[in-house]
Amino acid sequence: MLKNLARALRRPALPRIVAQLLLPASLLLLAPAPPAVAQPAPLKVGFVYVTPIGSAGWTYQHELGRQALQRTLGPKVQTTVVESVAEGADAERVMRDLAAQGHQLVFATSFGYLDPALRVAADHPAVRFEHAGGYKRSANLATYNARFYEGRWLAGYLAGRSSRTGVAGFVAGFPVPEVVQGINAFTLGMRAANPQATVRVVWLNTWFDPPKEREAALSLVNAGADVLTNHSGSPAVPQLAEEKGVRLVAYQSDMRAFAPKAQLAAITADWSGYYLRRTQAVLQGQWQSTATWGGLRDGMVALSAVDPALPAPVRSAVAERQQALIAGRSTPFDGPLKDQAGRVRHASGPLPDEAIASMDWFVEGVVGSVPGR
């Protein structure tokens, strides 16, 4: 009886104990949730392309760089692409639209975008602009380019070791210094392998016109070229090389999809590292207007997709010369350099960057002329 009485006296305490145990939990349920941490808005980055993106070529390589940027930075960036933008008034309109839409960084990826980009940059000082291949800068417009001529020299050397006729054909876009550099470097590389070799040039006066590119390539084959290369935007030259059974040194992209038997190698560009560094600089508040000119050593240019069927001594010789260029033991424009008339343009040593950047003359071995000279 006494035990039952003790139990009865203790029972009323149970609800109080349970309530005390549950009280902290109930207070937690009633307490306001901590405020959510606001995520910063993504940096809006615009890319302006002169041709359709396609599956190979100049614009395609820039697009690969953009894709790598988006993958690496994820939600920190929001990228926008505008393709097939003509140089001139259309480019200016597109860049003004991107600035008005809140883009804080714009990459203008064609040589003829420079003056429009400078005008838009002047009107939008808070936006950073980057121009590919330009030669003028401002406080909020930087320039960047690759030393494609380093890859061109190696490609020319490979062409000289591979050509039976000693004649190569070069389908060229516009006569700007970058294209002239490429023609000269290719010729010097070819003549390093075969001192009697020549390079025939046909000008397009456009960056992208597949029928015109094909016609130019065909004329070069008919003139005796058994190796083709180009500075133009479509796969037309590789396709013509494959069709006619001549060899190809592709430009910008690996073109084996279009010329599986013809391609000797490809001079390729990799913009991903540059796009990542410059975007991170904006995100970190450290962006400055600079002039970047990267080459083999920087990974911006490479001689890639070298035909594995080439004789081992040829592949070895190309690799040795590539290492010499990377290490700085040689350069594509080491003197003495003579022009087409036999005049010495540079006596000895490496040609200075200033002279390379303004190059408007052809070296010995080039068959053709620089328009306007």
ROLO-368967 format. One line per field, with one value per residue (C-alpha): x, z, y; residue number from 0. Coordinates in nm, 2 decimals, always signed. Each point is the difference from the previous one (the first is absolute). Layout:
residues N
x: X | ...
z: Z | ...
y: Y | ...
nr: NUM | ...
END
This chain:
residues 373
x: +0.00 | +0.28 | +0.17 | -0.32 | -0.04 | +0.35 | -0.05 | -0.32 | +0.17 | +0.28 | -0.23 | -0.09 | +0.36 | +0.03 | -0.18 | +0.22 | +0.31 | -0.11 | -0.09 | +0.34 | +0.17 | -0.21 | +0.03 | +0.34 | -0.12 | -0.31 | +0.20 | +0.22 | -0.31 | -0.13 | +0.34 | +0.04 | +0.22 | +0.34 | +0.00 | +0.12 | +0.34 | -0.05 | +0.20 | +0.18 | -0.15 | +0.21 | +0.24 | -0.15 | +0.26 | -0.07 | +0.17 | -0.04 | +0.09 | +0.05 | -0.12 | -0.23 | +0.14 | +0.00 | +0.21 | +0.35 | +0.20 | +0.07 | -0.34 | -0.03 | +0.33 | -0.12 | -0.33 | +0.20 | +0.17 | -0.34 | -0.13 | +0.30 | -0.05 | -0.36 | +0.08 | +0.28 | -0.17 | -0.36 | -0.25 | +0.25 | -0.04 | -0.28 | +0.14 | -0.18 | +0.09 | -0.08 | +0.12 | +0.02 | +0.06 | +0.14 | +0.29 | -0.10 | -0.34 | -0.15 | +0.28 | -0.04 | -0.38 | +0.05 | +0.26 | -0.22 | -0.29 | +0.22 | +0.11 | -0.36 | -0.10 | +0.24 | +0.30 | +0.31 | +0.25 | -0.01 | +0.23 | +0.01 | +0.16 | +0.06 | +0.27 | -0.26 | -0.18 | +0.27 | -0.13 | -0.36 | +0.12 | +0.20 | -0.30 | -0.23 | +0.27 | +0.02 | -0.37 | -0.01 | +0.30 | -0.12 | +0.00 | +0.32 | +0.07 | +0.25 | +0.09 | +0.17 | +0.28 | -0.03 | +0.28 | -0.17 | -0.11 | -0.18 | -0.05 | -0.28 | +0.10 | +0.28 | +0.14 | +0.10 | +0.14 | +0.21 | +0.33 | -0.14 | +0.31 | +0.19 | -0.23 | +0.01 | +0.38 | -0.03 | -0.28 | +0.22 | +0.29 | -0.23 | -0.13 | +0.35 | +0.08 | -0.32 | -0.04 | +0.11 | -0.04 | +0.15 | -0.30 | -0.26 | -0.32 | -0.12 | -0.37 | +0.01 | -0.27 | +0.09 | +0.35 | +0.03 | +0.34 | -0.12 | -0.07 | +0.33 | +0.19 | -0.15 | +0.08 | +0.36 | +0.05 | -0.14 | +0.23 | +0.31 | -0.09 | -0.05 | +0.33 | +0.18 | -0.09 | +0.03 | +0.19 | -0.16 | -0.36 | -0.26 | -0.33 | -0.28 | -0.25 | -0.36 | -0.19 | -0.37 | -0.07 | -0.24 | +0.03 | -0.28 | -0.13 | +0.01 | -0.05 | +0.27 | +0.23 | -0.05 | +0.06 | +0.32 | +0.13 | -0.08 | +0.19 | +0.31 | -0.02 | -0.02 | +0.31 | +0.20 | -0.06 | +0.00 | -0.04 | -0.27 | -0.05 | -0.23 | -0.10 | -0.37 | -0.31 | -0.16 | +0.10 | +0.00 | +0.38 | +0.03 | -0.28 | +0.16 | +0.33 | -0.16 | -0.19 | +0.31 | +0.24 | +0.24 | +0.13 | -0.14 | +0.12 | -0.32 | -0.04 | -0.18 | -0.16 | +0.08 | -0.16 | +0.03 | -0.38 | +0.01 | +0.34 | +0.08 | +0.26 | +0.13 | +0.09 | +0.36 | -0.06 | -0.20 | +0.10 | -0.25 | -0.09 | -0.10 | -0.17 | -0.14 | +0.28 | -0.01 | -0.37 | +0.01 | +0.28 | -0.16 | -0.35 | +0.15 | +0.18 | -0.34 | -0.16 | +0.29 | +0.01 | +0.35 | -0.07 | +0.23 | +0.03 | +0.29 | +0.14 | +0.05 | +0.19 | +0.04 | +0.16 | +0.11 | +0.16 | -0.33 | -0.21 | -0.20 | +0.13 | +0.09 | +0.09 | -0.24 | -0.15 | +0.33 | -0.06 | +0.13 | +0.07 | +0.28 | +0.35 | +0.15 | +0.30 | -0.24 | -0.21 | +0.32 | +0.14 | -0.32 | -0.01 | +0.36 | -0.06 | -0.32 | +0.20 | +0.26 | -0.27 | -0.16 | +0.34 | +0.09 | +0.30 | -0.14 | -0.29 | -0.18 | +0.14 | +0.37 | +0.22 | +0.12 | -0.34 | -0.04 | -0.30 | -0.13 | +0.24 | +0.30 | +0.05 | +0.11 | -0.28 | +0.15 | +0.37 | +0.03 | -0.16 | -0.37 | -0.23 | -0.14 | -0.37 | -0.06 | +0.11 | -0.19 | -0.32 | +0.02 | +0.12 | -0.12 | +0.25 | +0.07 | +0.32 | +0.19 | -0.19 | -0.35 | -0.17 | -0.26 | -0.02 | -0.14 | -0.29 | +0.07 | +0.38
z: +0.00 | +0.09 | -0.33 | -0.20 | +0.19 | -0.08 | -0.37 | +0.01 | +0.16 | -0.27 | -0.31 | -0.01 | -0.04 | -0.33 | -0.22 | +0.15 | -0.08 | -0.36 | -0.05 | +0.13 | -0.24 | -0.30 | +0.08 | -0.17 | -0.31 | -0.01 | +0.04 | -0.29 | -0.22 | +0.10 | -0.04 | -0.33 | -0.26 | -0.06 | -0.30 | -0.32 | -0.13 | -0.32 | -0.29 | -0.22 | -0.34 | -0.27 | -0.21 | -0.34 | -0.27 | -0.37 | -0.31 | -0.34 | -0.30 | -0.36 | -0.15 | +0.09 | +0.28 | -0.22 | +0.10 | -0.09 | -0.07 | +0.16 | +0.16 | +0.11 | +0.20 | +0.18 | +0.08 | +0.15 | +0.22 | +0.11 | +0.08 | +0.21 | +0.19 | +0.07 | +0.12 | +0.23 | +0.16 | +0.00 | +0.17 | +0.04 | -0.36 | -0.26 | -0.35 | -0.32 | -0.36 | -0.30 | -0.32 | -0.37 | +0.08 | -0.29 | +0.07 | +0.02 | +0.09 | +0.09 | +0.24 | +0.17 | +0.04 | +0.15 | +0.25 | +0.10 | +0.06 | +0.21 | +0.22 | +0.03 | +0.12 | +0.29 | -0.14 | +0.19 | -0.22 | -0.38 | -0.23 | -0.36 | -0.19 | -0.35 | -0.13 | -0.15 | +0.32 | +0.14 | -0.08 | +0.09 | +0.33 | +0.08 | -0.06 | +0.21 | +0.28 | +0.01 | +0.06 | +0.26 | +0.23 | +0.26 | -0.25 | -0.09 | -0.36 | -0.15 | -0.36 | -0.19 | -0.23 | +0.06 | +0.01 | +0.19 | +0.36 | +0.25 | +0.38 | -0.03 | -0.32 | +0.00 | -0.30 | -0.03 | -0.27 | -0.06 | -0.18 | -0.27 | -0.20 | +0.23 | -0.09 | -0.37 | -0.01 | +0.13 | -0.24 | -0.29 | +0.11 | +0.00 | -0.35 | -0.13 | +0.12 | -0.15 | -0.33 | -0.32 | -0.23 | +0.25 | -0.05 | +0.26 | -0.03 | +0.26 | -0.01 | +0.18 | +0.15 | +0.03 | -0.04 | +0.37 | +0.18 | +0.17 | -0.33 | -0.16 | +0.31 | -0.06 | -0.37 | +0.07 | +0.29 | -0.20 | -0.29 | +0.22 | +0.16 | -0.33 | -0.14 | +0.31 | -0.12 | -0.37 | -0.09 | -0.35 | +0.12 | -0.09 | +0.15 | -0.23 | +0.16 | -0.11 | +0.19 | +0.08 | +0.15 | +0.24 | +0.30 | -0.09 | -0.34 | -0.06 | -0.38 | -0.04 | +0.23 | -0.20 | -0.33 | +0.13 | +0.12 | -0.33 | -0.19 | +0.22 | -0.06 | -0.37 | +0.03 | +0.14 | +0.38 | +0.16 | +0.35 | +0.10 | +0.30 | +0.07 | +0.21 | -0.05 | +0.20 | -0.16 | -0.07 | -0.38 | -0.04 | +0.20 | -0.20 | -0.33 | +0.11 | +0.08 | -0.33 | -0.21 | +0.19 | +0.12 | +0.35 | +0.25 | +0.30 | +0.17 | +0.18 | +0.33 | +0.04 | -0.06 | -0.34 | -0.01 | -0.01 | -0.34 | -0.12 | +0.16 | -0.26 | -0.10 | +0.33 | +0.10 | +0.32 | +0.14 | +0.14 | +0.28 | +0.25 | +0.36 | +0.15 | +0.31 | +0.24 | -0.11 | +0.03 | +0.35 | +0.13 | -0.13 | +0.13 | +0.34 | +0.00 | -0.04 | +0.27 | +0.23 | -0.09 | -0.15 | -0.37 | -0.18 | -0.37 | -0.13 | -0.34 | +0.00 | -0.27 | +0.10 | -0.20 | +0.02 | +0.34 | +0.14 | -0.15 | -0.21 | -0.32 | -0.08 | -0.30 | +0.07 | -0.16 | -0.18 | -0.24 | +0.18 | -0.34 | -0.07 | +0.01 | +0.35 | -0.10 | -0.13 | +0.32 | +0.21 | -0.19 | +0.04 | +0.37 | +0.04 | -0.17 | +0.20 | +0.33 | -0.13 | -0.06 | +0.34 | +0.17 | -0.19 | -0.16 | -0.34 | -0.13 | -0.33 | -0.11 | +0.08 | -0.24 | -0.26 | -0.16 | -0.36 | -0.18 | -0.34 | -0.17 | +0.18 | +0.23 | +0.35 | +0.23 | +0.32 | +0.03 | +0.31 | +0.31 | +0.08 | -0.17 | +0.27 | +0.09 | -0.13 | -0.35 | +0.01 | +0.11 | -0.30 | -0.26 | -0.35 | -0.23 | -0.13 | +0.05 | -0.28 | -0.12 | +0.00 | -0.33 | +0.02 | +0.14 | +0.29 | -0.13 | +0.03 | +0.01
y: +0.00 | +0.24 | -0.07 | +0.08 | +0.32 | +0.11 | -0.07 | +0.21 | +0.29 | -0.01 | -0.02 | +0.37 | +0.09 | -0.19 | +0.26 | +0.27 | -0.20 | -0.07 | +0.36 | +0.11 | -0.24 | +0.12 | +0.37 | +0.06 | -0.17 | +0.21 | +0.31 | -0.10 | -0.05 | +0.34 | +0.18 | +0.19 | -0.17 | +0.16 | +0.24 | -0.17 | +0.11 | +0.19 | -0.15 | +0.25 | +0.04 | -0.17 | +0.20 | +0.04 | -0.06 | +0.05 | -0.15 | +0.15 | -0.23 | +0.09 | -0.33 | -0.28 | -0.22 | -0.31 | -0.30 | +0.13 | +0.31 | +0.34 | +0.06 | -0.36 | +0.02 | +0.31 | -0.18 | -0.28 | +0.25 | +0.15 | -0.35 | -0.07 | +0.33 | -0.08 | -0.35 | +0.12 | +0.29 | -0.14 | +0.23 | +0.28 | +0.09 | +0.03 | -0.01 | +0.13 | -0.07 | +0.20 | -0.16 | +0.10 | +0.37 | +0.20 | +0.23 | +0.37 | +0.14 | -0.33 | -0.08 | +0.34 | -0.05 | -0.35 | +0.12 | +0.29 | -0.24 | -0.23 | +0.30 | +0.12 | -0.35 | +0.01 | -0.19 | +0.11 | -0.17 | -0.03 | -0.20 | +0.13 | -0.28 | +0.14 | +0.24 | +0.24 | +0.05 | +0.23 | +0.35 | -0.09 | -0.14 | +0.31 | +0.22 | -0.22 | -0.02 | +0.38 | +0.02 | -0.28 | +0.06 | -0.25 | -0.29 | -0.18 | -0.09 | -0.24 | +0.01 | -0.29 | +0.11 | +0.38 | +0.25 | +0.29 | +0.00 | +0.22 | +0.01 | -0.27 | -0.17 | -0.26 | -0.20 | -0.36 | -0.22 | -0.31 | -0.03 | -0.22 | +0.06 | -0.24 | -0.28 | +0.12 | -0.04 | -0.36 | -0.07 | +0.13 | -0.21 | -0.31 | +0.10 | +0.04 | -0.35 | -0.14 | +0.18 | -0.17 | +0.30 | +0.25 | +0.22 | +0.08 | +0.20 | +0.26 | +0.12 | +0.33 | +0.22 | +0.37 | +0.15 | +0.09 | -0.05 | -0.32 | -0.17 | +0.14 | -0.14 | -0.34 | -0.01 | +0.11 | -0.24 | -0.29 | +0.08 | +0.03 | -0.33 | -0.17 | +0.13 | -0.11 | -0.36 | +0.08 | +0.32 | +0.00 | -0.03 | +0.27 | +0.10 | +0.13 | +0.24 | +0.07 | +0.28 | -0.03 | +0.34 | -0.17 | -0.22 | -0.23 | -0.10 | -0.37 | +0.01 | +0.26 | -0.19 | -0.32 | +0.19 | +0.15 | -0.34 | -0.16 | +0.27 | -0.07 | -0.38 | +0.07 | +0.22 | -0.30 | +0.02 | -0.34 | +0.14 | +0.25 | +0.22 | +0.29 | +0.30 | -0.01 | -0.11 | -0.31 | -0.36 | +0.06 | -0.01 | -0.33 | -0.15 | +0.10 | -0.14 | -0.33 | -0.01 | +0.07 | -0.22 | +0.27 | +0.05 | +0.25 | +0.20 | +0.10 | +0.33 | +0.08 | -0.35 | -0.36 | -0.06 | -0.38 | -0.02 | +0.17 | -0.12 | -0.33 | -0.10 | +0.34 | +0.15 | +0.01 | +0.20 | +0.29 | +0.34 | +0.03 | +0.28 | -0.05 | +0.31 | -0.17 | +0.09 | +0.37 | +0.02 | -0.15 | +0.23 | +0.32 | -0.09 | -0.08 | +0.33 | +0.18 | -0.21 | +0.09 | +0.37 | -0.03 | +0.04 | +0.24 | +0.09 | -0.20 | -0.12 | -0.38 | -0.19 | -0.36 | -0.29 | -0.35 | +0.04 | +0.14 | -0.28 | +0.25 | -0.16 | -0.36 | -0.21 | -0.29 | -0.31 | -0.08 | -0.29 | -0.31 | -0.16 | +0.25 | -0.15 | +0.00 | +0.22 | +0.27 | +0.00 | +0.01 | +0.29 | +0.20 | -0.07 | +0.11 | +0.33 | +0.05 | -0.04 | +0.25 | +0.26 | -0.06 | +0.03 | +0.31 | -0.15 | +0.11 | +0.21 | -0.01 | +0.33 | -0.03 | +0.20 | +0.03 | +0.07 | +0.10 | +0.12 | -0.11 | +0.24 | -0.14 | +0.30 | -0.07 | +0.11 | -0.13 | -0.09 | -0.22 | -0.12 | -0.02 | +0.25 | +0.24 | -0.03 | +0.35 | -0.10 | -0.32 | +0.18 | +0.24 | -0.25 | +0.10 | -0.16 | -0.35 | -0.21 | -0.18 | -0.30 | +0.15 | +0.02 | +0.28 | +0.36 | +0.18 | +0.22 | +0.36 | -0.03
nr: 0 | 1 | 2 | 3 | 4 | 5 | 6 | 7 | 8 | 9 | 10 | 11 | 12 | 13 | 14 | 15 | 16 | 17 | 18 | 19 | 20 | 21 | 22 | 23 | 24 | 25 | 26 | 27 | 28 | 29 | 30 | 31 | 32 | 33 | 34 | 35 | 36 | 37 | 38 | 39 | 40 | 41 | 42 | 43 | 44 | 45 | 46 | 47 | 48 | 49 | 50 | 51 | 52 | 53 | 54 | 55 | 56 | 57 | 58 | 59 | 60 | 61 | 62 | 63 | 64 | 65 | 66 | 67 | 68 | 69 | 70 | 71 | 72 | 73 | 74 | 75 | 76 | 77 | 78 | 79 | 80 | 81 | 82 | 83 | 84 | 85 | 86 | 87 | 88 | 89 | 90 | 91 | 92 | 93 | 94 | 95 | 96 | 97 | 98 | 99 | 100 | 101 | 102 | 103 | 104 | 105 | 106 | 107 | 108 | 109 | 110 | 111 | 112 | 113 | 114 | 115 | 116 | 117 | 118 | 119 | 120 | 121 | 122 | 123 | 124 | 125 | 126 | 127 | 128 | 129 | 130 | 131 | 132 | 133 | 134 | 135 | 136 | 137 | 138 | 139 | 140 | 141 | 142 | 143 | 144 | 145 | 146 | 147 | 148 | 149 | 150 | 151 | 152 | 153 | 154 | 155 | 156 | 157 | 158 | 159 | 160 | 161 | 162 | 163 | 164 | 165 | 166 | 167 | 168 | 169 | 170 | 171 | 172 | 173 | 174 | 175 | 176 | 177 | 178 | 179 | 180 | 181 | 182 | 183 | 184 | 185 | 186 | 187 | 188 | 189 | 190 | 191 | 192 | 193 | 194 | 195 | 196 | 197 | 198 | 199 | 200 | 201 | 202 | 203 | 204 | 205 | 206 | 207 | 208 | 209 | 210 | 211 | 212 | 213 | 214 | 215 | 216 | 217 | 218 | 219 | 220 | 221 | 222 | 223 | 224 | 225 | 226 | 227 | 228 | 229 | 230 | 231 | 232 | 233 | 234 | 235 | 236 | 237 | 238 | 239 | 240 | 241 | 242 | 243 | 244 | 245 | 246 | 247 | 248 | 249 | 250 | 251 | 252 | 253 | 254 | 255 | 256 | 257 | 258 | 259 | 260 | 261 | 262 | 263 | 264 | 265 | 266 | 267 | 268 | 269 | 270 | 271 | 272 | 273 | 274 | 275 | 276 | 277 | 278 | 279 | 280 | 281 | 282 | 283 | 284 | 285 | 286 | 287 | 288 | 289 | 290 | 291 | 292 | 293 | 294 | 295 | 296 | 297 | 298 | 299 | 300 | 301 | 302 | 303 | 304 | 305 | 306 | 307 | 308 | 309 | 310 | 311 | 312 | 313 | 314 | 315 | 316 | 317 | 318 | 319 | 320 | 321 | 322 | 323 | 324 | 325 | 326 | 327 | 328 | 329 | 330 | 331 | 332 | 333 | 334 | 335 | 336 | 337 | 338 | 339 | 340 | 341 | 342 | 343 | 344 | 345 | 346 | 347 | 348 | 349 | 350 | 351 | 352 | 353 | 354 | 355 | 356 | 357 | 358 | 359 | 360 | 361 | 362 | 363 | 364 | 365 | 366 | 367 | 368 | 369 | 370 | 371 | 372
END
